[in-house]
């Protein structure tokens, strides 16, 4: 793949309002910064090739190349991506807490991995009021404070870039599919750096169908409530179709149709619902808000999950077949709709001079997804 620099990144991503604000290009250099959920270019940069371009999950993403790098297999477009097994899970007695959103599987896994030395720090998304903010955590007991869902796009990967500057080199990372995709590009060493080593020790992906534009979300909620008093935000599994806003002991329900208007258009290009390039993926189990769906994808993910279960950090059970089939349907439907849009916008396998693609996928795989 030919690599470009910040000029092309501005033209193809920020200039077309495709940036999701994942943070992959933040804290790499002085030129890009995140402000209230938006990526800003402070000064022009003339580099012909740059990490900002190479890491971005919104331009020239070669899914087959990434799949071969991570799984040693070609990308085949399966609804849930490659996996070793799909289970359901929740935090075990070693990590019990009433503050979890859903089953607490992510908190349990990262607490276990950090306490056992599989990772030396965790890159998470915390919250300042309503605003999601990146955070580097080095103590297991601090992980729980980041356990609530934010639902707004966040520059989480800027904390990874900062953690590497701080000397951490075996990181746990929790991210949405777009953040995990950017991280996978980082891990593939696209610029061919000498003595490169994978900086991750465990990557946990979160299920995601869309993420809200923070600035629009803040404006929307401010007209209805005192956002400084918000303690929790939740979207119950279907068929609820509402977002629940908790203000101390009071709960306010907002129809999801109103919330979806705040979702940036770039989310409609995303073909990945379950963070397919992670070690393990976690989502809420439909019909069981106290449990998580757990997709185990890599051998290192499997090893950590099995050890966490053995030591009482996790409780694991078989997933009901009905839940598994519906999950595959939902993930496949998102993949198909998004791929159609990418194709219609002529951002799929683009070959014209001066134009870059959003995605590159083998034609036979495209046919399989769209069939």
Beta strands, then each sheet from edge to edge (+ up, - down):
strand 1: 32-35
strand 2: 38-41
strand 3: 61-62
strand 4: 85-91
strand 5: 121-128
strand 6: 131-137
strand 7: 171-176
strand 8: 200-206
strand 9: 230-234
strand 10: 242-247
strand 11: 250-255
strand 12: 280-285
strand 13: 288-296
strand 14: 314-318
strand 15: 359-360
sheet 1: 1+ 2-
sheet 2: 3+ 15+
sheet 3: 6+ 5- 7- 8- 12- 13+ 4- 14+
sheet 4: 9+ 10- 11+
end
